[in-house]
Amino acid sequence: MPTGVQLNSLNVTESKKDLMASSYELGESGKRKGCTPVEKLLAFIVVLALAVAIAACVAVAILAQRQAGQMGTKDEVIMTKPSTAAPTTEPVDSKICLTPDCVVAAARVYDAMDMTVNPCDDFFEYACGNWVKKHPIPEEKSSISQFSLLNDDLLIKLKAILEKPSPANEIEAITKAKHLYQSCLNEQKIEDRGLEPVQHIYALFGKWPLLQNSWNATGFDLIKLMISLRRYGTSPLVYHTVSTDLKNSTVRKLELDQPSFLMPGRDYYLSKANQSIPAIKTYLTKLAMALGAESEARVEQDVDDLLEFETLVANISVPREERRDYNKIYKLMTIKDLYTNISDKFDWMRLLSGMMNVSGVEIPINMDEPVVVYSVKYLRKFVDLIEETPPRVLANYVLSWVYKAAVGTLPKRIRDIRTEYNRVMFDVKQEKPRWKSCVGEANSNLGNAVGRLFVEDYFDETAKAVALDMISNIRNAFNNLLAEQDWMDEATRAVAKDKADDIEERIGYDSKAIKNDTYLNEKYKYLTFDPETYFENILNKSKASSIEKLKKLREKVDKTEWFASPAIVNAYYSPTRNTITFPAGILQPPFFSKNYPKAMNFGGIGVVIGHEITHGFDDTGKNLTKNGDLKTWWSDTVSDNFKQKGKCIVEQYSNFSVPEANMNLNGINTQGENIADNGGLRQAYTAYRAWVQKQGKEEEKLPGLKFTPNQLFFLNFGQIWCSSMLPKDAVYRILTGVHSPGKYRVLGTLQNVQEFSDAFNCGRSSFMNPDKKCRVW
């Protein structure tokens, strides 16, 4: 389900400038140490027999296809339609790899493909056509992908870990993770408590005016309410927090910005083609009635008013397309400046000092306190808007965030209202299995504690050395490609190389955190969880997380700290730290296996590595130095050249039409990820060919498949993006996403790589080999 649709926490997720990129996991079955020699022998015999059986099945299937005329003869490149291009010069007489890992890899590749499709017409369908047919979208999801399948597999592993009986010597941090999981899973207790948790919300924030026909506005204090909500991590109307200063990434400053929205993004309020307002109106109305509202007619009027207000908020907010260049939107002021440069009709000092004067933080600030402002235009208009908005509308709107976020902690009849909203908005037909939500809750909030158990049971430590070697190869490839860029001058090129060389790689997990009992217990010491009280646990977690963030205002930024916990299927680049991180969860097939052919590893995790490196030089990352500071280090000429290169990428992806949504991609908002995809693939392929050259021979082929190693590289790249999505999910991705949907990450990237067309003999001007190709890095 799209991020942000399902808020199981009072700590509403707040986007941050530390721009994280994307990517993966699978793993092994439960680990048992100390097999006997007999067991090992029997295991080897079983594996060998299985490998032979699979190889035979693959061979028979391929022979049958050849007889049906679906595949080429021995000396032909695999495709279904003739090509006018010159044949590939890559050797076709490589030996066959018959190890069990190669047999499994061959079966994986073959099983996903649709060989009735010409790879030069649509490589995504060629690589993933059968995968899509064999993986219908589950009713609790709006899309499915290789990522989501691996994540589901990860959740199963974590479920087993969290449900293991606790040993006597279990550390406190792990016990807390299990207690949070148990409280979430205890649906009977949640049902028995009914709406009791709502009384706690009343006590903390006041009663929702939506629930009352008569509401006294005399004591309403908007700023006081905003401060109260910020203590629990929520910032409606104005995003106010403590964050790393982009111009001096060793320190933190107060920050002001425009807010998020009750629906996934501002375009949901402004797009004429999207009929989402009725969906959120029905959701809020039914929620208020279920919580005991006195009059449905009054509720409907109140909801109309608050959504009309949020639509006005959306109208005065700045589009994402105009917020990609932080040099333009970063404004450093003092609190005193806020009154003169933004508005003196709003008490900025009271809001910010109140935010910092909470139990556990209590940091005094004065009018000279520096504040980083990212949306001056919005904040000016926001002040005028709230001046002319009735207090009841403001109170209803701000408190909507709290009551909507609390839904996941309430009985099923309340959660069913959210499920209906998700059905209308995203075609998600049912709530996800409770255990999946609960595992995710524990992992997202105590990731290092859960990760401790995960790496002990599932992480192959020897894989780290292999991954480090690949990173070294791909870093060298980036530097070699950097030297080829004729649009850069030597001075800028030298600084770019210095930044690339300075990127720190992080693989698997943070050993100083994960394996250190004292560190883990200290990290989560402010969290207390009771297996019987899920709502209170979430409330406690939200407050503790917010306090932890705010109290760091005067602390120096620890750039050795990891953002990512181990048990996630993703990868990251941090521009303020200039680090690339590959958690344990992504180091598995189809991204990575230490025993897979190098072609597959470079086409999988190698592309991810290159992708993350390139983020340091995309349209936003390029504006930060190797130290993570926002500073122009490009000459004007080189910067103009980069913009022209980037414009080509923007136009290319903007021309992709997504039939599920009946819309084109937004090439501006996806520009950074598209640049990273293109750069990552080119670096990985260059690194792979350098590795082959160093070996002095081509790799062995996979059994039953006659793909050359180069073709296998591109096939595995295509298959890591196998995916499908429902129409409303496609709309969501286009309106809010920074990534192109998987299909277009494959098509757009490969269209720009001549080596791909050479490998598959794609004729000039074919769909996959257009005359115009875009390249930044």
ZAMARGU-4260 file (C-alpha; in steps of 0.2 Angstrom, whole numbers, plus 5000, padded with zeros to 4 digits):
<rodrens>
0) 5000/5000/5000 | 5006/5017/4996 | 5016/5025/5010 | 5006/5037/5021 | 4989/5029/5017
5) 4989/5019/5033 | 4994/5029/5049 | 4996/5016/5063 | 5004/5029/5074 | 5001/5046/5081
10) 5019/5050/5075 | 5014/5056/5057 | 5029/5053/5046 | 5037/5069/5041 | 5048/5070/5025
15) 5066/5076/5027 | 5079/5084/5017 | 5091/5070/5020 | 5085/5063/5003 | 5085/5044/5004
20) 5086/5034/4988 | 5079/5016/4984 | 5082/4997/4983 | 5080/4976/4992 | 5079/4956/5002
25) 5077/4936/5003 | 5087/4925/5014 | 5090/4908/5021 | 5079/4897/5032 | 5081/4897/5051
30) 5099/4894/5056 | 5105/4879/5066 | 5123/4878/5070 | 5134/4862/5071 | 5127/4849/5058
35) 5135/4832/5059 | 5146/4825/5044 | 5132/4813/5040 | 5119/4827/5040 | 5131/4837/5028
40) 5133/4823/5017 | 5114/4819/5016 | 5111/4838/5013 | 5123/4838/4999 | 5115/4823/4990
45) 5098/4831/4992 | 5104/4848/4985 | 5113/4839/4970 | 5098/4829/4966 | 5087/4844/4966
50) 5099/4853/4955 | 5099/4839/4942 | 5080/4838/4943 | 5078/4857/4940 | 5091/4857/4927
55) 5082/4843/4918 | 5065/4852/4919 | 5072/4869/4913 | 5081/4859/4898 | 5065/4850/4894
60) 5055/4866/4894 | 5067/4875/4883 | 5068/4861/4871 | 5050/4861/4869 | 5050/4880/4866
65) 5063/4878/4853 | 5053/4864/4844 | 5038/4876/4845 | 5048/4889/4836 | 5048/4901/4851
70) 5067/4902/4853 | 5082/4903/4841 | 5094/4889/4836 | 5111/4886/4844 | 5120/4900/4836
75) 5106/4913/4837 | 5103/4927/4849 | 5087/4923/4859 | 5073/4934/4852 | 5057/4931/4842
80) 5058/4943/4828 | 5073/4946/4816 | 5084/4961/4819 | 5093/4971/4806 | 5107/4975/4818
85) 5124/4968/4817 | 5126/4952/4828 | 5134/4953/4845 | 5152/4950/4845 | 5152/4942/4862
90) 5158/4924/4862 | 5143/4911/4862 | 5153/4896/4866 | 5155/4899/4885 | 5155/4884/4896
95) 5140/4880/4906 | 5139/4882/4925 | 5131/4867/4933 | 5132/4872/4952 | 5116/4871/4962
100) 5116/4890/4963 | 5117/4892/4944 | 5103/4880/4942 | 5092/4890/4954 | 5097/4906/4945
105) 5093/4899/4928 | 5076/4894/4934 | 5073/4911/4942 | 5077/4920/4926 | 5068/4908/4915
110) 5052/4908/4925 | 5049/4927/4924 | 5052/4929/4906 | 5039/4930/4891 | 5049/4924/4876
115) 5035/4927/4864 | 5039/4946/4866 | 5053/4954/4856 | 5066/4961/4868 | 5069/4976/4856
120) 5050/4980/4856 | 5047/4980/4875 | 5061/4973/4886 | 5051/4974/4902 | 5038/4963/4895
125) 5051/4951/4888 | 5060/4950/4905 | 5045/4951/4917 | 5029/4946/4906 | 5027/4929/4915
130) 5031/4936/4932 | 5017/4948/4931 | 5005/4934/4925 | 5010/4923/4939 | 5009/4936/4953
135) 4992/4944/4954 | 4990/4959/4966 | 4984/4953/4983 | 4968/4961/4989 | 4977/4970/5003
140) 4989/4979/4991 | 4987/4991/4977 | 5003/4984/4968 | 5015/4970/4968 | 5034/4969/4964
145) 5050/4960/4967 | 5052/4972/4982 | 5036/4968/4990 | 5038/4949/4988 | 5055/4950/4997
150) 5048/4962/5010 | 5034/4949/5013 | 5047/4935/5015 | 5057/4947/5027 | 5041/4949/5037
155) 5039/4931/5039 | 5057/4929/5046 | 5054/4944/5058 | 5038/4936/5064 | 5046/4920/5069
160) 5060/4930/5077 | 5048/4941/5087 | 5037/4926/5093 | 5052/4915/5099 | 5051/4913/5118
165) 5062/4925/5127 | 5078/4918/5135 | 5082/4922/5153 | 5096/4934/5148 | 5087/4943/5134
170) 5092/4961/5134 | 5079/4974/5138 | 5079/4982/5121 | 5073/4966/5112 | 5060/4963/5126
175) 5053/4980/5122 | 5052/4976/5103 | 5043/4960/5108 | 5031/4969/5119 | 5026/4982/5106
180) 5023/4968/5094 | 5012/4958/5106 | 5002/4973/5111 | 4998/4976/5092 | 4994/4958/5089
185) 4982/4957/5104 | 4966/4961/5094 | 4955/4954/5108 | 4962/4967/5120 | 4960/4981/5108
190) 4942/4975/5105 | 4938/4974/5123 | 4945/4992/5126 | 4933/4999/5113 | 4934/5018/5112
195) 4943/5020/5129 | 4959/5026/5120 | 4949/5041/5113 | 4947/5047/5130 | 4966/5049/5132
200) 4966/5060/5116 | 4953/5071/5124 | 4964/5073/5139 | 4979/5077/5129 | 4972/5088/5115
205) 4954/5092/5118 | 4938/5085/5110 | 4936/5086/5092 | 4923/5099/5088 | 4917/5087/5074
210) 4910/5077/5088 | 4900/5091/5095 | 4885/5102/5089 | 4890/5116/5101 | 4908/5120/5103
215) 4915/5135/5113 | 4929/5144/5103 | 4933/5155/5118 | 4947/5145/5124 | 4954/5140/5108
220) 4973/5143/5106 | 4980/5137/5089 | 4998/5139/5093 | 4996/5129/5110 | 4987/5115/5100
225) 5001/5115/5087 | 5014/5114/5101 | 5005/5099/5109 | 5004/5090/5093 | 5022/5093/5089
230) 5027/5084/5106 | 5020/5068/5098 | 5028/5071/5081 | 5014/5079/5071 | 5015/5096/5062
235) 4999/5101/5053 | 4999/5118/5045 | 5017/5122/5048 | 5031/5109/5048 | 5042/5114/5063
240) 5056/5103/5069 | 5075/5101/5072 | 5085/5096/5058 | 5103/5095/5051 | 5108/5112/5043
245) 5111/5109/5025 | 5124/5123/5024 | 5134/5116/5039 | 5130/5098/5041 | 5139/5096/5057
250) 5126/5106/5067 | 5107/5106/5068 | 5095/5121/5067 | 5077/5124/5070 | 5067/5122/5053
255) 5051/5129/5046 | 5043/5122/5030 | 5026/5119/5022 | 5016/5104/5029 | 5010/5088/5023
260) 4991/5084/5019 | 4978/5073/5025 | 4978/5064/5008 | 4994/5059/5000 | 4999/5075/4992
265) 4994/5093/4987 | 4990/5087/4969 | 4976/5076/4976 | 4967/5092/4980 | 4971/5102/4964
270) 4970/5089/4951 | 4954/5090/4941 | 4956/5072/4935 | 4956/5065/4953 | 4940/5063/4962
275) 4948/5060/4979 | 4939/5074/4990 | 4923/5063/4991 | 4933/5049/4998 | 4942/5058/5012
280) 4925/5067/5016 | 4917/5050/5018 | 4931/5044/5028 | 4931/5058/5041 | 4912/5059/5042
285) 4911/5040/5046 | 4925/5041/5058 | 4917/5055/5067 | 4900/5046/5068 | 4909/5030/5074
290) 4917/5040/5088 | 4901/5047/5094 | 4897/5063/5085 | 4880/5071/5090 | 4874/5076/5072
295) 4878/5068/5055 | 4872/5084/5047 | 4884/5095/5057 | 4898/5083/5054 | 4896/5084/5035
300) 4896/5103/5036 | 4911/5103/5047 | 4920/5091/5035 | 4916/5101/5020 | 4923/5116/5029
305) 4939/5108/5034 | 4942/5100/5017 | 4939/5117/5009 | 4952/5124/5020 | 4965/5111/5016
310) 4962/5114/4998 | 4966/5132/5001 | 4982/5126/5010 | 4986/5116/4995 | 4984/5130/4984
315) 4996/5142/4993 | 5009/5128/4995 | 5023/5127/4983 | 5023/5113/4970 | 5036/5100/4972
320) 5043/5104/4955 | 5049/5121/4961 | 5057/5114/4977 | 5071/5103/4970 | 5084/5116/4970
325) 5089/5118/4989 | 5100/5133/4984 | 5085/5142/4979 | 5073/5138/4994 | 5085/5138/5008
330) 5084/5154/5018 | 5093/5156/5035 | 5085/5168/5047 | 5083/5172/5065 | 5067/5171/5074
335) 5067/5190/5074 | 5068/5190/5055 | 5052/5179/5054 | 5042/5193/5061 | 5049/5206/5048
340) 5052/5195/5033 | 5037/5183/5034 | 5023/5191/5046 | 5021/5199/5062 | 5003/5193/5064
345) 5009/5175/5070 | 5019/5172/5086 | 5034/5162/5079 | 5043/5164/5095 | 5029/5156/5105
350) 5028/5141/5093 | 5046/5138/5092 | 5050/5141/5111 | 5035/5130/5115 | 5041/5116/5104
355) 5058/5116/5113 | 5051/5118/5131 | 5044/5101/5133 | 5049/5088/5146 | 5065/5079/5141
360) 5070/5094/5130 | 5069/5111/5139 | 5082/5120/5128 | 5080/5139/5129 | 5080/5149/5114
365) 5079/5168/5110 | 5075/5180/5096 | 5092/5178/5089 | 5090/5159/5087 | 5094/5154/5069
370) 5080/5146/5059 | 5081/5137/5042 | 5066/5142/5032 | 5062/5131/5016 | 5045/5139/5010
375) 5044/5158/5013 | 5031/5160/5000 | 5019/5147/5009 | 5022/5154/5027 | 5018/5172/5022
380) 5001/5166/5014 | 4998/5154/5028 | 4997/5168/5041 | 4984/5177/5031 | 4974/5161/5028
385) 4972/5157/5047 | 4968/5175/5050 | 4952/5174/5040 | 4948/5156/5045 | 4935/5152/5059
390) 4942/5144/5075 | 4930/5129/5073 | 4937/5125/5056 | 4955/5127/5062 | 4952/5116/5077
395) 4943/5103/5067 | 4957/5102/5054 | 4972/5101/5066 | 4964/5088/5077 | 4959/5078/5061
400) 4977/5073/5061 | 4976/5065/5078 | 4960/5056/5076 | 4964/5049/5059 | 4982/5044/5065
405) 4974/5034/5080 | 4963/5023/5069 | 4976/5009/5068 | 4975/5007/5087 | 4956/5006/5088
410) 4944/4991/5086 | 4941/4983/5069 | 4925/4992/5066 | 4934/5008/5066 | 4948/5002/5056
415) 4936/4995/5043 | 4931/5014/5039 | 4949/5016/5034 | 4949/5000/5024 | 4934/5007/5014
420) 4944/5023/5011 | 4959/5014/5005 | 4947/5004/4993 | 4940/5020/4985 | 4957/5028/4985
425) 4968/5014/4980 | 4957/4999/4976 | 4964/4990/4991 | 4950/4978/4996 | 4955/4973/5013
430) 4966/4977/5028 | 4983/4968/5028 | 4985/4954/5039 | 4987/4960/5057 | 5003/4951/5060
435) 5011/4960/5045 | 5007/4977/5052 | 5013/4973/5069 | 5030/4966/5063 | 5032/4982/5053
440) 5028/4992/5069 | 5041/4984/5079 | 5054/4984/5065 | 5051/5003/5061 | 5052/5008/5079
445) 5065/4997/5087 | 5074/4993/5071 | 5091/4990/5079 | 5084/4978/5092 | 5074/4968/5079
450) 5089/4969/5067 | 5100/4961/5081 | 5090/4946/5080 | 5089/4946/5061 | 5107/4947/5058
455) 5111/4933/5070 | 5099/4921/5061 | 5100/4926/5043 | 5115/4937/5038 | 5129/4929/5029
460) 5144/4939/5036 | 5155/4932/5021 | 5144/4942/5009 | 5151/4958/5015 | 5168/4956/5008
465) 5160/4951/4991 | 5149/4967/4992 | 5164/4978/4997 | 5174/4972/4982 | 5159/4976/4970
470) 5158/4994/4977 | 5177/4996/4974 | 5174/4991/4956 | 5159/5002/4953 | 5168/5017/4961
475) 5182/5014/4949 | 5170/5013/4935 | 5162/5030/4940 | 5178/5038/4940 | 5182/5031/4923
480) 5166/5037/4916 | 5168/5054/4925 | 5184/5056/4915 | 5175/5054/4899 | 5162/5068/4902
485) 5166/5081/4889 | 5154/5093/4897 | 5164/5095/4912 | 5179/5106/4915 | 5194/5099/4924
490) 5192/5109/4940 | 5174/5103/4942 | 5179/5085/4937 | 5193/5085/4950 | 5180/5090/4964
495) 5168/5077/4958 | 5181/5064/4959 | 5186/5069/4976 | 5168/5068/4982 | 5166/5051/4974
500) 5182/5044/4982 | 5176/5051/4999 | 5159/5042/4999 | 5158/5030/5014 | 5150/5013/5011
505) 5140/5004/5024 | 5135/4986/5022 | 5124/4974/5032 | 5122/4983/5049 | 5131/4995/5061
510) 5141/4983/5072 | 5144/4995/5086 | 5125/4997/5088 | 5118/4980/5084 | 5130/4969/5094
515) 5132/4981/5109 | 5119/4977/5123 | 5123/4993/5132 | 5121/5004/5116 | 5104/4996/5112
520) 5097/4997/5129 | 5103/5015/5130 | 5095/5019/5113 | 5078/5014/5118 | 5078/5018/5137
525) 5065/5031/5135 | 5053/5018/5128 | 5041/5008/5139 | 5029/4996/5132 | 5016/4985/5140
530) 5009/4970/5130 | 4992/4974/5135 | 4991/4993/5130 | 4994/4995/5111 | 4987/5013/5111
535) 4998/5019/5125 | 5013/5011/5118 | 5011/5020/5102 | 5008/5036/5111 | 5024/5033/5121
540) 5034/5029/5106 | 5028/5045/5097 | 5032/5056/5111 | 5049/5048/5114 | 5054/5049/5096
545) 5049/5067/5095 | 5059/5072/5111 | 5074/5062/5105 | 5074/5072/5089 | 5071/5089/5097
550) 5084/5087/5111 | 5098/5086/5098 | 5097/5104/5094 | 5113/5109/5102 | 5122/5092/5099
555) 5135/5090/5085 | 5129/5079/5071 | 5136/5061/5073 | 5139/5057/5055 | 5144/5039/5060
560) 5126/5035/5065 | 5117/5024/5053 | 5100/5029/5046 | 5095/5011/5041 | 5091/4997/5052
565) 5097/4980/5045 | 5080/4971/5042 | 5074/4981/5027 | 5074/4979/5009 | 5081/4995/5003
570) 5097/5005/5000 | 5101/5023/5004 | 5112/5038/5000 | 5114/5052/5013 | 5119/5068/5005
575) 5123/5077/5022 | 5134/5062/5026 | 5140/5057/5009 | 5137/5039/5013 | 5129/5024/5004
580) 5121/5011/5015 | 5116/4993/5010 | 5107/4985/5024 | 5107/4966/5027 | 5090/4964/5020
585) 5095/4969/5002 | 5109/4957/5000 | 5100/4942/4993 | 5093/4936/4976 | 5089/4943/4964
590) 5100/4957/4969 | 5114/4947/4976 | 5121/4930/4980 | 5139/4927/4983 | 5137/4911/4972
595) 5128/4919/4957 | 5137/4923/4941 | 5145/4940/4942 | 5134/4946/4928 | 5119/4944/4939
600) 5126/4952/4954 | 5133/4967/4944 | 5116/4968/4935 | 5107/4967/4952 | 5116/4974/4968
605) 5129/4982/4956 | 5116/4993/4948 | 5109/4998/4966 | 5127/5002/4971 | 5129/5013/4956
610) 5112/5021/4958 | 5117/5026/4976 | 5134/5033/4971 | 5125/5043/4957 | 5113/5051/4970
615) 5128/5061/4975 | 5128/5069/4958 | 5110/5070/4953 | 5100/5086/4952 | 5100/5089/4971
620) 5115/5079/4977 | 5126/5088/4966 | 5123/5104/4976 | 5131/5097/4991 | 5150/5095/4994
625) 5159/5079/5000 | 5157/5085/5018 | 5138/5086/5015 | 5136/5105/5015 | 5125/5115/5003
630) 5138/5124/4992 | 5140/5128/4974 | 5156/5119/4968 | 5151/5119/4949 | 5157/5132/4937
635) 5142/5141/4928 | 5146/5133/4912 | 5147/5115/4919 | 5131/5119/4928 | 5122/5124/4913
640) 5128/5109/4903 | 5122/5098/4917 | 5105/5106/4916 | 5104/5102/4898 | 5109/5084/4901
645) 5096/5083/4914 | 5083/5091/4903 | 5085/5077/4891 | 5081/5064/4905 | 5066/5075/4910
650) 5058/5075/4893 | 5062/5057/4890 | 5052/5051/4905 | 5039/5064/4904 | 5034/5056/4887
655) 5031/5039/4894 | 5012/5037/4895 | 5006/5025/4909 | 4990/5017/4903 | 4984/5011/4920
660) 4983/5030/4925 | 4979/5037/4908 | 4993/5050/4913 | 5011/5053/4908 | 5025/5052/4920
665) 5031/5068/4929 | 5049/5069/4923 | 5053/5083/4934 | 5049/5075/4951 | 5057/5059/4946
670) 5072/5067/4938 | 5084/5063/4952 | 5080/5044/4953 | 5080/5043/4934 | 5097/5050/4933
675) 5103/5038/4947 | 5095/5023/4938 | 5104/5028/4922 | 5121/5032/4930 | 5120/5016/4941
680) 5117/5004/4926 | 5131/5012/4916 | 5143/5011/4930 | 5138/4993/4934 | 5140/4987/4916
685) 5157/4996/4915 | 5163/4988/4931 | 5157/4971/4925 | 5166/4972/4908 | 5182/4977/4918
690) 5180/4962/4929 | 5178/4951/4914 | 5193/4958/4906 | 5203/4956/4922 | 5198/4937/4922
695) 5204/4935/4904 | 5188/4926/4899 | 5169/4927/4898 | 5159/4919/4912 | 5150/4902/4910
700) 5132/4902/4905 | 5117/4896/4915 | 5111/4879/4912 | 5097/4877/4900 | 5098/4895/4894
705) 5109/4901/4880 | 5110/4919/4885 | 5127/4927/4884 | 5134/4935/4900 | 5130/4952/4894
710) 5112/4948/4890 | 5111/4940/4908 | 5117/4956/4915 | 5103/4966/4907 | 5090/4952/4911
715) 5094/4952/4929 | 5093/4971/4930 | 5076/4971/4921 | 5069/4957/4933 | 5073/4966/4949
720) 5060/4979/4943 | 5046/4966/4939 | 5030/4973/4945 | 5012/4978/4942 | 5000/4991/4949
725) 4982/4995/4950 | 4976/5011/4941 | 4973/5021/4957 | 4991/5016/4963 | 4998/5022/4946
730) 4989/5039/4949 | 4996/5039/4967 | 5014/5036/4960 | 5013/5049/4947 | 5006/5062/4958
735) 5017/5059/4973 | 5032/5048/4969 | 5050/5052/4966 | 5053/5036/4957 | 5046/5031/4940
740) 5036/5014/4941 | 5047/4999/4939 | 5042/4996/4920 | 5048/5013/4916 | 5064/5012/4926
745) 5068/4997/4915 | 5063/5005/4898 | 5069/5022/4901 | 5086/5017/4907 | 5090/5003/4894
750) 5084/5015/4879 | 5099/5026/4884 | 5112/5012/4884 | 5119/5006/4867 | 5128/4991/4875
755) 5110/4984/4879 | 5105/4986/4861 | 5121/4978/4855 | 5119/4963/4867 | 5101/4960/4860
760) 5104/4965/4842 | 5091/4979/4843 | 5090/4988/4826 | 5092/5007/4825 | 5076/5016/4829
765) 5067/5001/4837 | 5058/5006/4853 | 5072/5000/4864 | 5086/5008/4853 | 5080/5025/4849
770) 5091/5037/4839 | 5091/5050/4853 | 5099/5044/4869 | 5101/5053/4886 | 5116/5053/4897
775) 5121/5063/4912 | 5134/5052/4920
</rodrens>
